[in-house]
């Protein structure tokens, strides 16, 4: 019984930590081009801090394993790189978006 309680707790914490995508407005598509200020290639999702002409955005990417499998390496999204991202804005955080695809140079990578 003690193990069942511990397992249930771990699963519920994990589910809470991994949010759903409903906080992003899939009815409104953004395309942003800018320079990467910071990036992370870690679980559960990679990220970029993208500086555009208007402001700095937090761009939520796919999990690192998916990015790697689709040809988007950590080296390609290092700070200083110029990229274009296409995706959906966060409904509650005006400086955050979820990327559906990323374009680095002439390479387009579908993230979802």
PDB file as gemmi writes it, atoms N, CA and C in Angstrom:
CRYST1    1.000    1.000    1.000  90.00  90.00  90.00 P 1                      
ATOM      1  N   UNK A   1       0.827  -1.195   0.000  1.00  0.00           N  
ATOM      2  CA  UNK A   1       0.000   0.000   0.000  1.00  0.00           C  
ATOM      3  C   UNK A   1       0.873   1.260   0.000  1.00  0.00           C  
ATOM      4  N   UNK A   2       1.973   1.203   0.755  1.00  0.00           N  
ATOM      5  CA  UNK A   2       2.876   2.343   0.822  1.00  0.00           C  
ATOM      6  C   UNK A   2       3.457   2.638  -0.574  1.00  0.00           C  
ATOM      7  N   UNK A   3       3.797   1.579  -1.319  1.00  0.00           N  
ATOM      8  CA  UNK A   3       4.357   1.761  -2.655  1.00  0.00           C  
ATOM      9  C   UNK A   3       3.328   2.312  -3.637  1.00  0.00           C  
ATOM     10  N   UNK A   4       2.096   1.880  -3.490  1.00  0.00           N  
ATOM     11  CA  UNK A   4       1.027   2.381  -4.349  1.00  0.00           C  
ATOM     12  C   UNK A   4       0.820   3.880  -4.122  1.00  0.00           C  
ATOM     13  N   UNK A   5       0.846   4.299  -2.874  1.00  0.00           N  
ATOM     14  CA  UNK A   5       0.687   5.722  -2.553  1.00  0.00           C  
ATOM     15  C   UNK A   5       1.850   6.528  -3.127  1.00  0.00           C  
ATOM     16  N   UNK A   6       3.065   6.022  -3.001  1.00  0.00           N  
ATOM     17  CA  UNK A   6       4.237   6.722  -3.534  1.00  0.00           C  
ATOM     18  C   UNK A   6       4.163   6.816  -5.057  1.00  0.00           C  
ATOM     19  N   UNK A   7       3.773   5.721  -5.703  1.00  0.00           N  
ATOM     20  CA  UNK A   7       3.649   5.707  -7.157  1.00  0.00           C  
ATOM     21  C   UNK A   7       2.587   6.708  -7.619  1.00  0.00           C  
ATOM     22  N   UNK A   8       1.452   6.715  -6.968  1.00  0.00           N  
ATOM     23  CA  UNK A   8       0.363   7.632  -7.317  1.00  0.00           C  
ATOM     24  C   UNK A   8       0.812   9.081  -7.168  1.00  0.00           C  
ATOM     25  N   UNK A   9       1.544   9.374  -6.118  1.00  0.00           N  
ATOM     26  CA  UNK A   9       2.053  10.724  -5.895  1.00  0.00           C  
ATOM     27  C   UNK A   9       3.008  11.128  -7.019  1.00  0.00           C  
ATOM     28  N   UNK A  10       3.930  10.237  -7.383  1.00  0.00           N  
ATOM     29  CA  UNK A  10       4.907  10.554  -8.428  1.00  0.00           C  
ATOM     30  C   UNK A  10       4.225  10.791  -9.771  1.00  0.00           C  
ATOM     31  N   UNK A  11       3.249   9.987 -10.100  1.00  0.00           N  
ATOM     32  CA  UNK A  11       2.533  10.158 -11.363  1.00  0.00           C  
ATOM     33  C   UNK A  11       1.769  11.475 -11.376  1.00  0.00           C  
ATOM     34  N   UNK A  12       1.126  11.820 -10.280  1.00  0.00           N  
ATOM     35  CA  UNK A  12       0.352  13.065 -10.245  1.00  0.00           C  
ATOM     36  C   UNK A  12       1.260  14.284 -10.316  1.00  0.00           C  
ATOM     37  N   UNK A  13       2.418  14.246  -9.668  1.00  0.00           N  
ATOM     38  CA  UNK A  13       3.370  15.358  -9.735  1.00  0.00           C  
ATOM     39  C   UNK A  13       3.889  15.500 -11.154  1.00  0.00           C  
ATOM     40  N   UNK A  14       4.217  14.387 -11.796  1.00  0.00           N  
ATOM     41  CA  UNK A  14       4.704  14.413 -13.168  1.00  0.00           C  
ATOM     42  C   UNK A  14       3.653  14.984 -14.113  1.00  0.00           C  
ATOM     43  N   UNK A  15       2.430  14.574 -13.965  1.00  0.00           N  
ATOM     44  CA  UNK A  15       1.348  15.073 -14.822  1.00  0.00           C  
ATOM     45  C   UNK A  15       1.128  16.564 -14.608  1.00  0.00           C  
ATOM     46  N   UNK A  16       1.230  17.021 -13.380  1.00  0.00           N  
ATOM     47  CA  UNK A  16       1.058  18.438 -13.082  1.00  0.00           C  
ATOM     48  C   UNK A  16       2.199  19.249 -13.693  1.00  0.00           C  
ATOM     49  N   UNK A  17       3.420  18.728 -13.608  1.00  0.00           N  
ATOM     50  CA  UNK A  17       4.587  19.453 -14.105  1.00  0.00           C  
ATOM     51  C   UNK A  17       4.562  19.586 -15.624  1.00  0.00           C  
ATOM     52  N   UNK A  18       4.020  18.613 -16.329  1.00  0.00           N  
ATOM     53  CA  UNK A  18       3.954  18.677 -17.784  1.00  0.00           C  
ATOM     54  C   UNK A  18       2.596  19.232 -18.192  1.00  0.00           C  
ATOM     55  N   UNK A  19       2.578  20.502 -18.515  1.00  0.00           N  
ATOM     56  CA  UNK A  19       1.325  21.187 -18.825  1.00  0.00           C  
ATOM     57  C   UNK A  19       0.783  20.758 -20.181  1.00  0.00           C  
ATOM     58  N   UNK A  20      -0.481  21.014 -20.388  1.00  0.00           N  
ATOM     59  CA  UNK A  20      -1.088  20.768 -21.688  1.00  0.00           C  
ATOM     60  C   UNK A  20      -0.872  21.964 -22.594  1.00  0.00           C  
ATOM     61  N   UNK A  21      -1.322  21.835 -23.819  1.00  0.00           N  
ATOM     62  CA  UNK A  21      -1.125  22.905 -24.783  1.00  0.00           C  
ATOM     63  C   UNK A  21      -2.317  23.855 -24.863  1.00  0.00           C  
ATOM     64  N   UNK A  22      -3.332  23.683 -24.025  1.00  0.00           N  
ATOM     65  CA  UNK A  22      -4.526  24.526 -24.110  1.00  0.00           C  
ATOM     66  C   UNK A  22      -4.244  25.988 -23.772  1.00  0.00           C  
ATOM     67  N   UNK A  23      -3.129  26.264 -23.128  1.00  0.00           N  
ATOM     68  CA  UNK A  23      -2.805  27.654 -22.811  1.00  0.00           C  
ATOM     69  C   UNK A  23      -2.312  28.427 -24.031  1.00  0.00           C  
ATOM     70  N   UNK A  24      -2.145  27.744 -25.159  1.00  0.00           N  
ATOM     71  CA  UNK A  24      -1.709  28.399 -26.394  1.00  0.00           C  
ATOM     72  C   UNK A  24      -2.884  28.521 -27.358  1.00  0.00           C  
ATOM     73  N   UNK A  25      -2.972  29.653 -28.040  1.00  0.00           N  
ATOM     74  CA  UNK A  25      -4.087  29.956 -28.928  1.00  0.00           C  
ATOM     75  C   UNK A  25      -3.796  29.458 -30.345  1.00  0.00           C  
ATOM     76  N   UNK A  26      -4.246  28.236 -30.652  1.00  0.00           N  
ATOM     77  CA  UNK A  26      -3.973  27.638 -31.962  1.00  0.00           C  
ATOM     78  C   UNK A  26      -4.763  28.308 -33.088  1.00  0.00           C  
ATOM     79  N   UNK A  27      -5.629  29.228 -32.755  1.00  0.00           N  
ATOM     80  CA  UNK A  27      -6.367  29.982 -33.762  1.00  0.00           C  
ATOM     81  C   UNK A  27      -5.640  31.235 -34.215  1.00  0.00           C  
ATOM     82  N   UNK A  28      -4.511  31.512 -33.609  1.00  0.00           N  
ATOM     83  CA  UNK A  28      -3.737  32.713 -33.922  1.00  0.00           C  
ATOM     84  C   UNK A  28      -2.280  32.319 -34.145  1.00  0.00           C  
ATOM     85  N   UNK A  29      -1.831  32.386 -35.391  1.00  0.00           N  
ATOM     86  CA  UNK A  29      -0.469  31.964 -35.728  1.00  0.00           C  
ATOM     87  C   UNK A  29       0.473  33.160 -35.751  1.00  0.00           C  
ATOM     88  N   UNK A  30       1.640  32.980 -35.145  1.00  0.00           N  
ATOM     89  CA  UNK A  30       2.693  33.993 -35.157  1.00  0.00           C  
ATOM     90  C   UNK A  30       3.863  33.487 -35.987  1.00  0.00           C  
ATOM     91  N   UNK A  31       4.531  34.392 -36.673  1.00  0.00           N  
ATOM     92  CA  UNK A  31       5.812  34.090 -37.310  1.00  0.00           C  
ATOM     93  C   UNK A  31       6.786  35.155 -36.847  1.00  0.00           C  
ATOM     94  N   UNK A  32       7.827  34.736 -36.157  1.00  0.00           N  
ATOM     95  CA  UNK A  32       8.801  35.660 -35.589  1.00  0.00           C  
ATOM     96  C   UNK A  32      10.190  35.351 -36.132  1.00  0.00           C  
ATOM     97  N   UNK A  33      10.932  36.393 -36.428  1.00  0.00           N  
ATOM     98  CA  UNK A  33      12.316  36.241 -36.859  1.00  0.00           C  
ATOM     99  C   UNK A  33      13.178  37.078 -35.934  1.00  0.00           C  
ATOM    100  N   UNK A  34      14.276  36.502 -35.501  1.00  0.00           N  
ATOM    101  CA  UNK A  34      15.164  37.229 -34.614  1.00  0.00           C  
ATOM    102  C   UNK A  34      16.426  36.457 -34.315  1.00  0.00           C  
ATOM    103  N   UNK A  35      17.125  36.961 -33.317  1.00  0.00           N  
ATOM    104  CA  UNK A  35      18.391  36.362 -32.900  1.00  0.00           C  
ATOM    105  C   UNK A  35      18.207  35.674 -31.554  1.00  0.00           C  
ATOM    106  N   UNK A  36      18.770  34.484 -31.445  1.00  0.00           N  
ATOM    107  CA  UNK A  36      18.672  33.725 -30.201  1.00  0.00           C  
ATOM    108  C   UNK A  36      19.581  34.359 -29.153  1.00  0.00           C  
ATOM    109  N   UNK A  37      18.987  34.743 -28.023  1.00  0.00           N  
ATOM    110  CA  UNK A  37      19.747  35.291 -26.894  1.00  0.00           C  
ATOM    111  C   UNK A  37      20.174  34.186 -25.935  1.00  0.00           C  
ATOM    112  N   UNK A  38      19.322  33.176 -25.796  1.00  0.00           N  
ATOM    113  CA  UNK A  38      19.576  32.057 -24.882  1.00  0.00           C  
ATOM    114  C   UNK A  38      18.804  30.860 -25.414  1.00  0.00           C  
ATOM    115  N   UNK A  39      19.267  29.670 -25.079  1.00  0.00           N  
ATOM    116  CA  UNK A  39      18.539  28.473 -25.503  1.00  0.00           C  
ATOM    117  C   UNK A  39      18.772  27.350 -24.512  1.00  0.00           C  
ATOM    118  N   UNK A  40      17.830  26.423 -24.484  1.00  0.00           N  
ATOM    119  CA  UNK A  40      17.938  25.249 -23.626  1.00  0.00           C  
ATOM    120  C   UNK A  40      17.497  24.029 -24.405  1.00  0.00           C  
ATOM    121  N   UNK A  41      18.222  22.957 -24.246  1.00  0.00           N  
ATOM    122  CA  UNK A  41      17.961  21.720 -24.986  1.00  0.00           C  
ATOM    123  C   UNK A  41      17.769  20.635 -23.943  1.00  0.00           C  
ATOM    124  N   UNK A  42      16.702  20.801 -23.140  1.00  0.00           N  
ATOM    125  CA  UNK A  42      16.490  19.880 -22.019  1.00  0.00           C  
ATOM    126  C   UNK A  42      15.024  19.479 -21.937  1.00  0.00           C  
ATOM    127  N   UNK A  43      14.764  18.432 -21.169  1.00  0.00           N  
ATOM    128  CA  UNK A  43      13.396  17.917 -20.997  1.00  0.00           C  
ATOM    129  C   UNK A  43      12.650  18.741 -19.961  1.00  0.00           C  
ATOM    130  N   UNK A  44      11.354  18.923 -20.029  1.00  0.00           N  
ATOM    131  CA  UNK A  44      10.488  18.236 -20.982  1.00  0.00           C  
ATOM    132  C   UNK A  44      10.443  18.903 -22.360  1.00  0.00           C  
ATOM    133  N   UNK A  45      10.831  20.195 -22.464  1.00  0.00           N  
ATOM    134  CA  UNK A  45      10.816  20.888 -23.748  1.00  0.00           C  
ATOM    135  C   UNK A  45      12.019  21.803 -23.831  1.00  0.00           C  
ATOM    136  N   UNK A  46      12.579  21.910 -25.029  1.00  0.00           N  
ATOM    137  CA  UNK A  46      13.611  22.899 -25.253  1.00  0.00           C  
ATOM    138  C   UNK A  46      12.977  24.287 -25.291  1.00  0.00           C  
ATOM    139  N   UNK A  47      13.831  25.306 -25.306  1.00  0.00           N  
ATOM    140  CA  UNK A  47      13.309  26.673 -25.370  1.00  0.00           C  
ATOM    141  C   UNK A  47      14.319  27.579 -26.051  1.00  0.00           C  
ATOM    142  N   UNK A  48      13.849  28.714 -26.500  1.00  0.00           N  
ATOM    143  CA  UNK A  48      14.679  29.803 -27.005  1.00  0.00           C  
ATOM    144  C   UNK A  48      14.240  31.081 -26.332  1.00  0.00           C  
ATOM    145  N   UNK A  49      15.166  31.958 -26.108  1.00  0.00           N  
ATOM    146  CA  UNK A  49      14.852  33.347 -25.789  1.00  0.00           C  
ATOM    147  C   UNK A  49      15.208  34.075 -27.080  1.00  0.00           C  
ATOM    148  N   UNK A  50      14.185  34.538 -27.806  1.00  0.00           N  
ATOM    149  CA  UNK A  50      14.362  35.110 -29.134  1.00  0.00           C  
ATOM    150  C   UNK A  50      14.146  36.617 -29.098  1.00  0.00           C  
ATOM    151  N   UNK A  51      15.146  37.368 -29.531  1.00  0.00           N  
ATOM    152  CA  UNK A  51      15.067  38.828 -29.577  1.00  0.00           C  
ATOM    153  C   UNK A  51      14.631  39.257 -30.973  1.00  0.00           C  
ATOM    154  N   UNK A  52      13.427  39.825 -31.053  1.00  0.00           N  
ATOM    155  CA  UNK A  52      12.930  40.361 -32.321  1.00  0.00           C  
ATOM    156  C   UNK A  52      13.066  41.879 -32.274  1.00  0.00           C  
ATOM    157  N   UNK A  53      12.669  42.543 -33.339  1.00  0.00           N  
ATOM    158  CA  UNK A  53      12.729  44.007 -33.363  1.00  0.00           C  
ATOM    159  C   UNK A  53      11.819  44.613 -32.299  1.00  0.00           C  
ATOM    160  N   UNK A  54      10.713  43.911 -31.970  1.00  0.00           N  
ATOM    161  CA  UNK A  54       9.728  44.449 -31.028  1.00  0.00           C  
ATOM    162  C   UNK A  54      10.022  44.120 -29.568  1.00  0.00           C  
ATOM    163  N   UNK A  55      10.424  42.868 -29.296  1.00  0.00           N  
ATOM    164  CA  UNK A  55      10.634  42.455 -27.909  1.00  0.00           C  
ATOM    165  C   UNK A  55      11.350  41.115 -27.852  1.00  0.00           C  
ATOM    166  N   UNK A  56      11.567  40.657 -26.643  1.00  0.00           N  
ATOM    167  CA  UNK A  56      12.187  39.355 -26.410  1.00  0.00           C  
ATOM    168  C   UNK A  56      11.089  38.344 -26.092  1.00  0.00           C  
ATOM    169  N   UNK A  57      11.116  37.190 -26.763  1.00  0.00           N  
ATOM    170  CA  UNK A  57      10.104  36.149 -26.621  1.00  0.00           C  
ATOM    171  C   UNK A  57      10.697  34.903 -25.986  1.00  0.00           C  
ATOM    172  N   UNK A  58       9.892  34.219 -25.182  1.00  0.00           N  
ATOM    173  CA  UNK A  58      10.220  32.867 -24.741  1.00  0.00           C  
ATOM    174  C   UNK A  58       9.506  31.939 -25.713  1.00  0.00           C  
ATOM    175  N   UNK A  59      10.270  31.124 -26.435  1.00  0.00           N  
ATOM    176  CA  UNK A  59       9.716  30.212 -27.432  1.00  0.00           C  
ATOM    177  C   UNK A  59       9.871  28.787 -26.914  1.00  0.00           C  
ATOM    178  N   UNK A  60       8.755  28.123 -26.674  1.00  0.00           N  
ATOM    179  CA  UNK A  60       8.759  26.743 -26.190  1.00  0.00           C  
ATOM    180  C   UNK A  60       8.882  25.822 -27.399  1.00  0.00           C  
ATOM    181  N   UNK A  61       9.869  24.935 -27.344  1.00  0.00           N  
ATOM    182  CA  UNK A  61      10.148  24.019 -28.447  1.00  0.00           C  
ATOM    183  C   UNK A  61       9.660  22.614 -28.113  1.00  0.00           C  
ATOM    184  N   UNK A  62      10.003  21.661 -28.953  1.00  0.00           N  
ATOM    185  CA  UNK A  62       9.675  20.250 -28.731  1.00  0.00           C  
ATOM    186  C   UNK A  62      10.678  19.641 -27.749  1.00  0.00           C  
ATOM    187  N   UNK A  63      10.424  18.423 -27.289  1.00  0.00           N  
ATOM    188  CA  UNK A  63      11.409  17.723 -26.460  1.00  0.00           C  
ATOM    189  C   UNK A  63      12.705  17.505 -27.259  1.00  0.00           C  
ATOM    190  N   UNK A  64      13.856  17.518 -26.589  1.00  0.00           N  
ATOM    191  CA  UNK A  64      15.141  17.361 -27.277  1.00  0.00           C  
ATOM    192  C   UNK A  64      15.235  16.112 -28.151  1.00  0.00           C  
ATOM    193  N   UNK A  65      14.692  15.004 -27.699  1.00  0.00           N  
ATOM    194  CA  UNK A  65      14.760  13.770 -28.482  1.00  0.00           C  
ATOM    195  C   UNK A  65      14.067  13.949 -29.831  1.00  0.00           C  
ATOM    196  N   UNK A  66      12.901  14.573 -29.835  1.00  0.00           N  
ATOM    197  CA  UNK A  66      12.179  14.809 -31.088  1.00  0.00           C  
ATOM    198  C   UNK A  66      12.956  15.765 -31.987  1.00  0.00           C  
ATOM    199  N   UNK A  67      13.503  16.839 -31.400  1.00  0.00           N  
ATOM    200  CA  UNK A  67      14.263  17.789 -32.212  1.00  0.00           C  
ATOM    201  C   UNK A  67      15.458  17.097 -32.858  1.00  0.00           C  
ATOM    202  N   UNK A  68      16.174  16.307 -32.088  1.00  0.00           N  
ATOM    203  CA  UNK A  68      17.342  15.583 -32.605  1.00  0.00           C  
ATOM    204  C   UNK A  68      16.925  14.611 -33.712  1.00  0.00           C  
ATOM    205  N   UNK A  69      15.844  13.872 -33.493  1.00  0.00           N  
ATOM    206  CA  UNK A  69      15.365  12.910 -34.498  1.00  0.00           C  
ATOM    207  C   UNK A  69      14.942  13.582 -35.798  1.00  0.00           C  
ATOM    208  N   UNK A  70      14.528  14.833 -35.711  1.00  0.00           N  
ATOM    209  CA  UNK A  70      14.082  15.554 -36.911  1.00  0.00           C  
ATOM    210  C   UNK A  70      15.176  16.443 -37.500  1.00  0.00           C  
ATOM    211  N   UNK A  71      16.382  16.337 -36.942  1.00  0.00           N  
ATOM    212  CA  UNK A  71      17.519  17.032 -37.532  1.00  0.00           C  
ATOM    213  C   UNK A  71      17.846  18.395 -36.963  1.00  0.00           C  
ATOM    214  N   UNK A  72      17.229  18.774 -35.852  1.00  0.00           N  
ATOM    215  CA  UNK A  72      17.529  20.063 -35.222  1.00  0.00           C  
ATOM    216  C   UNK A  72      18.448  19.815 -34.031  1.00  0.00           C  
ATOM    217  N   UNK A  73      19.725  20.042 -34.232  1.00  0.00           N  
ATOM    218  CA  UNK A  73      20.707  19.778 -33.176  1.00  0.00           C  
ATOM    219  C   UNK A  73      20.808  20.959 -32.216  1.00  0.00           C  
ATOM    220  N   UNK A  74      21.389  20.699 -31.074  1.00  0.00           N  
ATOM    221  CA  UNK A  74      21.607  21.751 -30.078  1.00  0.00           C  
ATOM    222  C   UNK A  74      22.498  22.847 -30.656  1.00  0.00           C  
ATOM    223  N   UNK A  75      23.456  22.470 -31.466  1.00  0.00           N  
ATOM    224  CA  UNK A  75      24.382  23.421 -32.079  1.00  0.00           C  
ATOM    225  C   UNK A  75      23.654  24.418 -32.990  1.00  0.00           C  
ATOM    226  N   UNK A  76      22.567  23.987 -33.609  1.00  0.00           N  
ATOM    227  CA  UNK A  76      21.829  24.846 -34.544  1.00  0.00           C  
ATOM    228  C   UNK A  76      21.062  25.962 -33.845  1.00  0.00           C  
ATOM    229  N   UNK A  77      20.765  25.789 -32.555  1.00  0.00           N  
ATOM    230  CA  UNK A  77      19.972  26.804 -31.844  1.00  0.00           C  
ATOM    231  C   UNK A  77      20.783  27.448 -30.719  1.00  0.00           C  
ATOM    232  N   UNK A  78      22.053  27.663 -30.989  1.00  0.00           N  
ATOM    233  CA  UNK A  78      22.903  28.294 -29.975  1.00  0.00           C  
ATOM    234  C   UNK A  78      22.713  29.814 -30.001  1.00  0.00           C  
ATOM    235  N   UNK A  79      22.992  30.473 -28.882  1.00  0.00           N  
ATOM    236  CA  UNK A  79      22.884  31.930 -28.833  1.00  0.00           C  
ATOM    237  C   UNK A  79      23.705  32.589 -29.942  1.00  0.00           C  
ATOM    238  N   UNK A  80      23.114  33.617 -30.537  1.00  0.00           N  
ATOM    239  CA  UNK A  80      23.743  34.327 -31.639  1.00  0.00           C  
ATOM    240  C   UNK A  80      23.195  33.928 -32.997  1.00  0.00           C  
ATOM    241  N   UNK A  81      22.561  32.763 -33.077  1.00  0.00           N  
ATOM    242  CA  UNK A  81      21.990  32.290 -34.345  1.00  0.00           C  
ATOM    243  C   UNK A  81      20.720  33.067 -34.680  1.00  0.00           C  
ATOM    244  N   UNK A  82      20.499  33.289 -35.972  1.00  0.00           N  
ATOM    245  CA  UNK A  82      19.256  33.906 -36.440  1.00  0.00           C  
ATOM    246  C   UNK A  82      18.308  32.799 -36.872  1.00  0.00           C  
ATOM    247  N   UNK A  83      17.050  32.894 -36.436  1.00  0.00           N  
ATOM    248  CA  UNK A  83      16.048  31.876 -36.755  1.00  0.00           C  
ATOM    249  C   UNK A  83      14.694  32.534 -36.994  1.00  0.00           C  
ATOM    250  N   UNK A  84      13.819  31.770 -37.614  1.00  0.00           N  
ATOM    251  CA  UNK A  84      12.408  32.129 -37.728  1.00  0.00           C  
ATOM    252  C   UNK A  84      11.616  31.010 -37.087  1.00  0.00           C  
ATOM    253  N   UNK A  85      10.643  31.359 -36.273  1.00  0.00           N  
ATOM    254  CA  UNK A  85       9.766  30.365 -35.648  1.00  0.00           C  
ATOM    255  C   UNK A  85       8.323  30.687 -36.021  1.00  0.00           C  
ATOM    256  N   UNK A  86       7.534  29.627 -36.189  1.00  0.00           N  
ATOM    257  CA  UNK A  86       6.111  29.766 -36.487  1.00  0.00           C  
ATOM    258  C   UNK A  86       5.372  28.969 -35.431  1.00  0.00           C  
ATOM    259  N   UNK A  87       4.379  29.588 -34.811  1.00  0.00           N  
ATOM    260  CA  UNK A  87       3.657  28.876 -33.764  1.00  0.00           C  
ATOM    261  C   UNK A  87       2.517  29.692 -33.195  1.00  0.00           C  
ATOM    262  N   UNK A  88       2.158  29.360 -31.964  1.00  0.00           N  
ATOM    263  CA  UNK A  88       0.966  29.912 -31.330  1.00  0.00           C  
ATOM    264  C   UNK A  88       1.310  30.694 -30.068  1.00  0.00           C  
ATOM    265  N   UNK A  89       0.670  31.866 -29.883  1.00  0.00           N  
ATOM    266  CA  UNK A  89       0.934  32.663 -28.681  1.00  0.00           C  
ATOM    267  C   UNK A  89       0.286  32.044 -27.441  1.00  0.00           C  
ATOM    268  N   UNK A  90       0.906  32.285 -26.304  1.00  0.00           N  
ATOM    269  CA  UNK A  90       0.327  31.884 -25.026  1.00  0.00           C  
ATOM    270  C   UNK A  90      -0.834  32.835 -24.729  1.00  0.00           C  
ATOM    271  N   UNK A  91      -1.930  32.288 -24.261  1.00  0.00           N  
ATOM    272  CA  UNK A  91      -3.123  33.101 -23.982  1.00  0.00           C  
ATOM    273  C   UNK A  91      -2.928  34.059 -22.804  1.00  0.00           C  
ATOM    274  N   UNK A  92      -2.045  33.700 -21.865  1.00  0.00           N  
ATOM    275  CA  UNK A  92      -1.899  34.478 -20.636  1.00  0.00           C  
ATOM    276  C   UNK A  92      -0.549  35.169 -20.483  1.00  0.00           C  
ATOM    277  N   UNK A  93       0.427  34.770 -21.262  1.00  0.00           N  
ATOM    278  CA  UNK A  93       1.771  35.353 -21.179  1.00  0.00           C  
ATOM    279  C   UNK A  93       2.107  35.956 -22.541  1.00  0.00           C  
ATOM    280  N   UNK A  94       1.975  37.268 -22.684  1.00  0.00           N  
ATOM    281  CA  UNK A  94       2.120  37.897 -23.994  1.00  0.00           C  
ATOM    282  C   UNK A  94       3.522  37.817 -24.595  1.00  0.00           C  
ATOM    283  N   UNK A  95       4.495  37.342 -23.843  1.00  0.00           N  
ATOM    284  CA  UNK A  95       5.857  37.240 -24.357  1.00  0.00           C  
ATOM    285  C   UNK A  95       6.268  35.785 -24.605  1.00  0.00           C  
ATOM    286  N   UNK A  96       5.288  34.871 -24.636  1.00  0.00           N  
ATOM    287  CA  UNK A  96       5.593  33.450 -24.811  1.00  0.00           C  
ATOM    288  C   UNK A  96       4.806  32.854 -25.971  1.00  0.00           C  
ATOM    289  N   UNK A  97       5.454  31.952 -26.700  1.00  0.00           N  
ATOM    290  CA  UNK A  97       4.788  31.220 -27.770  1.00  0.00           C  
ATOM    291  C   UNK A  97       5.278  29.782 -27.805  1.00  0.00           C  
ATOM    292  N   UNK A  98       4.482  28.918 -28.405  1.00  0.00           N  
ATOM    293  CA  UNK A  98       4.833  27.510 -28.634  1.00  0.00           C  
ATOM    294  C   UNK A  98       5.146  27.364 -30.116  1.00  0.00           C  
ATOM    295  N   UNK A  99       6.342  26.918 -30.443  1.00  0.00           N  
ATOM    296  CA  UNK A  99       6.745  26.790 -31.840  1.00  0.00           C  
ATOM    297  C   UNK A  99       6.253  25.485 -32.453  1.00  0.00           C  
ATOM    298  N   UNK A 100       5.701  25.591 -33.647  1.00  0.00           N  
ATOM    299  CA  UNK A 100       5.302  24.424 -34.439  1.00  0.00           C  
ATOM    300  C   UNK A 100       6.400  24.048 -35.423  1.00  0.00           C  
ATOM    301  N   UNK A 101       7.140  25.062 -35.871  1.00  0.00           N  
ATOM    302  CA  UNK A 101       8.268  24.805 -36.764  1.00  0.00           C  
ATOM    303  C   UNK A 101       9.321  25.874 -36.541  1.00  0.00           C  
ATOM    304  N   UNK A 102      10.542  25.535 -36.906  1.00  0.00           N  
ATOM    305  CA  UNK A 102      11.651  26.473 -36.781  1.00  0.00           C  
ATOM    306  C   UNK A 102      12.461  26.418 -38.064  1.00  0.00           C  
ATOM    307  N   UNK A 103      12.904  27.583 -38.506  1.00  0.00           N  
ATOM    308  CA  UNK A 103      13.697  27.686 -39.721  1.00  0.00           C  
ATOM    309  C   UNK A 103      15.056  28.251 -39.324  1.00  0.00           C  
ATOM    310  N   UNK A 104      16.090  27.469 -39.587  1.00  0.00           N  
ATOM    311  CA  UNK A 104      17.470  27.872 -39.313  1.00  0.00           C  
ATOM    312  C   UNK A 104      18.198  27.821 -40.649  1.00  0.00           C  
ATOM    313  N   UNK A 105      18.635  28.991 -41.140  1.00  0.00           N  
ATOM    314  CA  UNK A 105      19.229  29.029 -42.477  1.00  0.00           C  
ATOM    315  C   UNK A 105      18.176  28.620 -43.497  1.00  0.00           C  
ATOM    316  N   UNK A 106      18.474  27.607 -44.292  1.00  0.00           N  
ATOM    317  CA  UNK A 106      17.513  27.127 -45.291  1.00  0.00           C  
ATOM    318  C   UNK A 106      16.806  25.850 -44.845  1.00  0.00           C  
ATOM    319  N   UNK A 107      17.020  25.433 -43.596  1.00  0.00           N  
ATOM    320  CA  UNK A 107      16.435  24.184 -43.089  1.00  0.00           C  
ATOM    321  C   UNK A 107      15.202  24.471 -42.236  1.00  0.00           C  
ATOM    322  N   UNK A 108      14.070  23.881 -42.608  1.00  0.00           N  
ATOM    323  CA  UNK A 108      12.832  23.974 -41.835  1.00  0.00           C  
ATOM    324  C   UNK A 108      12.628  22.669 -41.094  1.00  0.00           C  
ATOM    325  N   UNK A 109      12.389  22.758 -39.779  1.00  0.00           N  
ATOM    326  CA  UNK A 109      12.145  21.574 -38.957  1.00  0.00           C  
ATOM    327  C   UNK A 109      10.756  21.670 -38.352  1.00  0.00           C  
ATOM    328  N   UNK A 110       9.929  20.662 -38.627  1.00  0.00           N  
ATOM    329  CA  UNK A 110       8.604  20.559 -38.015  1.00  0.00           C  
ATOM    330  C   UNK A 110       8.784  20.006 -36.604  1.00  0.00           C  
ATOM    331  N   UNK A 111       8.258  20.695 -35.618  1.00  0.00           N  
ATOM    332  CA  UNK A 111       8.466  20.301 -34.221  1.00  0.00           C  
ATOM    333  C   UNK A 111       7.329  19.479 -33.645  1.00  0.00           C  
ATOM    334  N   UNK A 112       6.158  19.478 -34.236  1.00  0.00           N  
ATOM    335  CA  UNK A 112       5.018  18.735 -33.681  1.00  0.00           C  
ATOM    336  C   UNK A 112       4.628  17.590 -34.568  1.00  0.00           C  
TER     337      UNK A 112                                                      
END                                                                             
